[in-house]
Amino acid sequence: MSSAIYIPNDYRYDNMEFRRCGKSGLKLPAISLGLWHNFGHVDVLENSRNILRLAFDKGITHFDLANNYGPPPGSAEENFGTILREDFKGYRDELIISTKAGYTMWKGPYGNWGSKKYLVASLDQSLKRMGLDYVDIFYHHRPDRDTPLEETMAALDLVVRQGKALYVGISNYSAPQAAKAFKILKEMGTPCLIHQPKYSMLIRWIEDDLLGLLEKEGVGCIAFSPLAQGLLTDRYLHGIPEGSRASKSHGFLKKDAITDESIRMVQSLNAIAKERGQTLAQMALAWVLRDPRITSALIGVSTPAQLEDSVGCLGHPPFTSQELNKIDEILN
Ligand SMILES: NC(=O)c1ccc[n+]([C@@H]2O[C@H](COP(=O)([O-])OP(=O)(O)OC[C@H]3O[C@@H](n4cnc5c(N)ncnc54)[C@H](OP(=O)(O)O)[C@@H]3O)[C@@H](O)[C@H]2O)c1
């Protein structure tokens, strides 16, 4: 239990921008916080707590989890549940909490992929770990080749009807897969709220056809890993620092992703950020948010200072076309 009692900042909504999620009634903060790394039992709980407190104080109302976040799997939800109980009691109605199922969670044939058996059981486990009656958004985490899409979408529809989730989403689905899922969900009367794809200056596949589809269908888009797990920040400008994600054995950013070529590219991007009066992290987030079809940029942070810095992406002047062209030249 933390010694100091947390009292949220009265002015927490003054500087956050909220964007409507597709054509739904729900607005999300332009910056949302994900708990994939830095919230597991391997991490320091007080640091996780300080990050969540600062996030809420900055107007970040949306926290994104998944059954398997940790390590060990499930521990991010457990820690989040502890902090919710101790610090955020009385603020549940100001929060949008999401979780997902789709990757390996437990042994045997019912702890992975997209069956109704797995999804329903997993959400029940997630609710227990977080100490919640319901989540705001429940996602299918990745497409499953072997389960009929009708069954997976029926599981999403079911949990909404059971009152265990208010809205549903999909993640990592291609545009054709997403189009099929949207149609099935619409026919069942549980429209898809949101798609969660990977999107950053370095990974741009959603620009081809997914963003157009989402706009047409009125589905929101929350972009994960907008900083390419830290590559699009000042973290690796001079190698791989101690304590960074690429330096940790359980980190998902592998050392071999930090090549001389990628560092040179990041240095060139950093020079443009400096000219704009931003840090590279701020410029990379502003770049993701330059497209109004992006509802929210879903960031990770390992310290409160990084959060403070990243939220500073809001409020800078928009990109000029010359700046966008220069960035494209560096990326190509
Ligand atoms: N649906 C999916 O399949 C999926 C997959 C991946 C992620 N996600 C979601 O997306 C969220 C974010 O993913 P991510 O953590 O990869 O996002 P990210 O924002 O691209 O990367 C976060 C990392 O960047 C570094 N960083 C952040 N802000 C910084 C700043 N201002 N200055 C310097 N370094 C900074 C930190 O690295 P250090 O740790 O090295 O300090 C931090 O851990 C996840 O938590 C999860 O909710 C979803």
The ligand as a MOL file (V3000), in Angstrom:
LIG
                    3D

  0  0  0     0  0            999 V3000
M  V30 BEGIN CTAB
M  V30 COUNTS 48 52 0 0 0
M  V30 BEGIN ATOM
M  V30 1 N -2.8110 -5.3430 -29.6910 0
M  V30 2 C -1.5860 -5.7570 -29.7090 0
M  V30 3 O -1.2380 -6.8030 -30.2760 0
M  V30 4 C -0.5410 -4.9270 -29.0080 0
M  V30 5 C 0.8260 -5.2070 -29.1960 0
M  V30 6 C 1.7460 -4.3630 -28.5660 0
M  V30 7 C 1.3080 -3.3080 -27.7730 0
M  V30 8 N -0.0390 -3.1090 -27.5920 0 CHG=1
M  V30 9 C -0.5380 -2.0270 -26.7220 0
M  V30 10 O 0.1450 -0.8210 -26.9980 0
M  V30 11 C 0.7470 -0.3250 -25.7980 0
M  V30 12 C 1.9750 0.4600 -26.1130 0
M  V30 13 O 2.9410 -0.3640 -26.7370 0
M  V30 14 P 4.4750 -0.0320 -26.5760 0
M  V30 15 O 4.8320 -0.0440 -25.1360 0
M  V30 16 O 5.2200 -0.8780 -27.5150 0 CHG=-1
M  V30 17 O 4.4500 1.5160 -27.0790 0
M  V30 18 P 5.5260 2.5840 -27.5070 0
M  V30 19 O 4.9400 3.8550 -27.0090 0
M  V30 20 O 5.8240 2.4390 -28.9580 0
M  V30 21 O 6.8700 2.2340 -26.7170 0
M  V30 22 C 6.9980 2.4400 -25.3410 0
M  V30 23 C 8.4560 2.5190 -24.9120 0
M  V30 24 O 9.0880 3.6490 -25.5020 0
M  V30 25 C 9.9640 4.2920 -24.5830 0
M  V30 26 N 9.4320 5.6460 -24.3370 0
M  V30 27 C 8.1330 6.0080 -24.1780 0
M  V30 28 N 8.0140 7.3500 -24.0540 0
M  V30 29 C 9.2580 7.8480 -24.1280 0
M  V30 30 C 9.7760 9.1730 -24.0870 0
M  V30 31 N 8.9670 10.2170 -23.9630 0
M  V30 32 N 11.1080 9.3000 -24.2000 0
M  V30 33 C 11.9360 8.2490 -24.3480 0
M  V30 34 N 11.4950 6.9640 -24.4010 0
M  V30 35 C 10.1690 6.7770 -24.3020 0
M  V30 36 C 9.9540 3.4340 -23.3320 0
M  V30 37 O 11.0100 2.5000 -23.4740 0
M  V30 38 P 11.8950 1.9660 -22.2450 0
M  V30 39 O 11.0530 0.9000 -21.6180 0
M  V30 40 O 13.1060 1.4510 -22.9220 0
M  V30 41 O 12.1490 3.1030 -21.3320 0
M  V30 42 C 8.6180 2.7490 -23.3970 0
M  V30 43 O 8.5760 1.5430 -22.6870 0
M  V30 44 C 0.9640 -1.5820 -24.9660 0
M  V30 45 O 1.1340 -1.3140 -23.5910 0
M  V30 46 C -0.3060 -2.3220 -25.2490 0
M  V30 47 O -1.3650 -1.7860 -24.4800 0
M  V30 48 C -0.9450 -3.8870 -28.2010 0
M  V30 END ATOM
M  V30 BEGIN BOND
M  V30 1 1 1 2
M  V30 2 2 2 3
M  V30 3 1 2 4
M  V30 4 1 4 5
M  V30 5 2 4 48
M  V30 6 2 5 6
M  V30 7 1 6 7
M  V30 8 2 7 8
M  V30 9 1 8 9
M  V30 10 1 8 48
M  V30 11 1 9 10
M  V30 12 1 9 46
M  V30 13 1 10 11
M  V30 14 1 11 12
M  V30 15 1 11 44
M  V30 16 1 12 13
M  V30 17 1 13 14
M  V30 18 2 14 15
M  V30 19 1 14 16
M  V30 20 1 14 17
M  V30 21 1 17 18
M  V30 22 2 18 19
M  V30 23 1 18 20
M  V30 24 1 18 21
M  V30 25 1 21 22
M  V30 26 1 22 23
M  V30 27 1 23 24
M  V30 28 1 23 42
M  V30 29 1 24 25
M  V30 30 1 25 26
M  V30 31 1 25 36
M  V30 32 1 26 27
M  V30 33 1 26 35
M  V30 34 2 27 28
M  V30 35 1 28 29
M  V30 36 1 29 30
M  V30 37 2 29 35
M  V30 38 1 30 31
M  V30 39 2 30 32
M  V30 40 1 32 33
M  V30 41 2 33 34
M  V30 42 1 34 35
M  V30 43 1 36 37
M  V30 44 1 36 42
M  V30 45 1 37 38
M  V30 46 2 38 39
M  V30 47 1 38 40
M  V30 48 1 38 41
M  V30 49 1 42 43
M  V30 50 1 44 45
M  V30 51 1 44 46
M  V30 52 1 46 47
M  V30 END BOND
M  V30 END CTAB
M  END
